[in-house]
Amino acid sequence: MKLQDYTQEMMDEKSFIDMAYTLLSEQNDTMNLYDIIDSFKRIGHYEDAQIENRVVQFYTDLNTDGRFLSVGDNVWGLRDWYSVDDIEEKIAPTIQKFEILDEDDEEDQNLTLLGEDDSEGDVNIPNRTDDQEELNDPEDEHVEDEIEESDLVVEEDDEEIDETYDDDELEDDDELEDEEEL
């Protein structure tokens, strides 16, 4: 049965992954994921909110179902359409090969090594722009002076804090902590 002939009830009962297999078999061509979903929405008269949860499951199934093959850029096809060599070519990671430099290459002045900056074209870039703040801004010093004068920041060592409490009070605090842990 063609996907176009499905009723609303059939669309609701059938999984998106099975409908995608039917759709791609009918089209006999690869399709973008969003075009597949738009086809489901059009045929099933769905709104975005109605199929949102199904789309999440569909994408998971699409990635795990062995009948489908991602051919890049979110375009999907049926694995049956491709030979083993084609599949290896489409899903093989692209590996960048680098030449190993020998002593002659290292002496070449025109050779830019990976990770080196090509600063020839950057001659006209200023080191500092007008909108950058200076690190030694006098206003910063003024703020630091105000903070010191206002005594808002008080630094105390743990030893000084312990000295202000009696040993009995510290033991009571330890007992409360032990009870809370139980």
C-alpha positions as CSV (number, residue, x, y, z in Angstrom):
1,M,0.0,0.0,0.0
2,K,1.3,3.5,-0.9
3,L,1.9,6.0,1.8
4,Q,-0.4,8.5,0.1
5,D,-3.3,6.0,0.6
6,Y,-2.9,5.8,4.4
7,T,-5.8,7.1,6.5
8,Q,-5.3,9.2,9.6
9,E,-5.9,6.1,11.7
10,M,-3.3,4.1,9.8
11,M,-0.8,6.9,10.2
12,D,-1.4,7.0,14.0
13,E,-1.0,3.3,14.3
14,K,2.1,2.8,12.2
15,S,5.5,3.8,13.3
16,F,7.3,6.6,11.5
17,I,10.3,4.4,10.8
18,D,8.1,1.9,8.9
19,M,6.4,4.8,7.1
20,A,9.8,6.2,6.2
21,Y,10.8,2.8,4.7
22,T,7.6,2.8,2.6
23,L,8.2,6.4,1.6
24,L,11.8,5.9,0.5
25,S,10.9,2.7,-1.3
26,E,8.2,4.6,-3.2
27,Q,10.4,7.5,-4.0
28,N,13.4,5.3,-4.9
29,D,15.6,8.2,-4.0
30,T,17.3,9.7,-1.0
31,M,15.4,12.3,1.0
32,N,16.3,14.9,3.6
33,L,15.1,14.2,7.1
34,Y,12.9,17.3,7.2
35,D,11.3,16.4,3.9
36,I,10.4,13.0,5.2
37,I,8.8,14.6,8.3
38,D,7.0,17.1,6.2
39,S,5.6,14.3,4.1
40,F,4.3,12.6,7.3
41,K,2.7,15.9,8.4
42,R,1.1,16.5,5.1
43,I,-0.3,13.0,4.7
44,G,-1.4,12.6,8.3
45,H,-2.6,16.2,8.6
46,Y,-0.5,16.6,11.7
47,E,0.5,19.9,13.4
48,D,4.0,20.3,14.7
49,A,3.0,19.8,18.4
50,Q,1.1,16.6,17.5
51,I,4.2,14.8,16.2
52,E,6.9,16.3,18.2
53,N,7.4,13.3,20.5
54,R,7.1,10.9,17.5
55,V,9.8,12.8,15.6
56,V,12.3,12.3,18.5
57,Q,11.7,8.5,18.5
58,F,11.8,8.5,14.7
59,Y,15.2,10.1,14.6
60,T,16.6,7.6,17.1
61,D,15.1,4.7,15.1
62,L,16.5,6.1,11.9
63,N,20.0,6.0,13.3
64,T,19.7,2.6,14.8
65,D,17.6,0.8,12.2
66,G,19.9,-1.1,9.8
67,R,17.6,-0.6,6.8
68,F,18.6,3.1,6.6
69,L,21.9,4.8,5.7
70,S,22.8,8.4,6.2
71,V,24.5,9.7,3.1
72,G,25.5,13.0,4.6
73,D,23.9,16.4,5.3
74,N,20.9,14.8,7.0
75,V,20.0,13.0,3.8
76,W,18.8,9.4,4.2
77,G,18.5,6.4,1.9
78,L,17.8,2.7,2.1
79,R,20.9,0.5,2.7
80,D,19.6,-1.9,0.0
81,W,20.4,0.7,-2.6
82,Y,24.1,0.7,-2.0
83,S,26.9,-1.9,-2.4
84,V,29.2,-2.6,0.4
85,D,32.0,-0.5,-1.2
86,D,29.6,2.4,-1.6
87,I,28.6,2.2,2.1
88,E,32.2,2.1,3.3
89,E,32.9,5.2,1.1
90,K,29.9,7.1,2.4
91,I,30.3,6.4,6.1
92,A,34.1,6.2,6.3
93,P,35.5,9.2,8.2
94,T,37.6,11.6,6.3
95,I,41.2,11.4,7.4
96,Q,43.5,14.3,6.8
97,K,47.0,13.1,6.0
98,F,50.0,15.2,6.8
99,E,53.4,14.8,5.3
100,I,56.3,14.2,7.7
101,L,58.9,16.9,7.3
102,D,62.5,16.1,6.8
103,E,65.5,18.4,7.4
104,D,65.3,20.0,4.0
105,D,61.6,21.0,4.6
106,E,62.4,22.5,8.0
107,E,64.9,24.9,6.3
108,D,62.3,26.1,3.7
109,Q,61.4,29.7,4.6
110,N,58.2,29.6,2.6
111,L,56.8,26.6,4.4
112,T,54.1,27.4,7.0
113,L,53.8,24.6,9.6
114,L,50.6,23.5,11.1
115,G,49.9,25.7,14.2
116,E,52.1,28.5,13.0
117,D,50.5,31.9,12.5
118,D,50.6,33.4,9.0
119,S,51.3,36.9,10.2
120,E,52.2,38.4,6.8
121,G,48.7,39.4,6.0
122,D,48.1,40.8,9.5
123,V,50.5,43.7,9.2
124,N,47.8,46.4,9.5
125,I,46.0,45.0,12.5
126,P,46.5,47.3,15.5
127,N,47.7,45.9,18.7
128,R,45.2,47.9,20.7
129,T,41.9,49.3,19.8
130,D,40.3,52.5,21.3
131,D,37.5,50.6,22.9
132,Q,39.8,48.4,25.1
133,E,40.3,49.4,28.7
134,E,43.7,49.9,30.0
135,L,44.8,47.4,32.6
136,N,46.1,50.1,34.9
137,D,42.9,52.1,35.0
138,P,43.0,54.8,37.7
139,E,39.2,54.3,38.4
140,D,40.0,50.7,39.4
141,E,42.5,51.9,42.0
142,H,39.9,54.3,43.3
143,V,37.3,51.5,43.8
144,E,39.9,49.3,45.5
145,D,40.7,52.2,47.9
146,E,37.0,52.6,48.7
147,I,36.6,48.9,49.5
148,E,39.6,48.9,51.8
149,E,38.3,52.1,53.6
150,S,34.8,50.8,54.1
151,D,35.9,47.6,55.9
152,L,33.4,45.6,53.9
153,V,35.8,42.8,53.3
154,V,37.1,41.2,56.5
155,E,39.5,38.4,56.2
156,E,39.7,36.0,59.2
157,D,41.6,32.8,59.6
158,D,39.9,29.7,60.8
159,E,42.0,29.8,64.0
160,E,40.7,33.2,64.9
161,I,37.1,32.0,64.5
162,D,37.8,29.0,66.7
163,E,39.2,31.2,69.4
164,T,36.0,33.2,69.7
165,Y,34.0,30.2,70.6
166,D,34.3,28.2,73.7
167,D,35.4,24.6,73.4
168,D,32.0,23.5,74.8
169,E,30.1,25.3,72.0
170,L,32.3,23.6,69.3
171,E,31.6,20.2,70.8
172,D,27.8,21.0,70.8
173,D,28.1,21.9,67.1
174,D,29.9,18.7,66.4
175,E,27.2,16.6,68.1
176,L,24.5,18.4,66.1
177,E,26.3,17.6,62.9
178,D,26.6,13.9,63.9
179,E,22.9,13.7,64.7
180,E,22.0,15.3,61.3
181,E,24.1,12.7,59.5
182,L,22.1,9.9,61.1
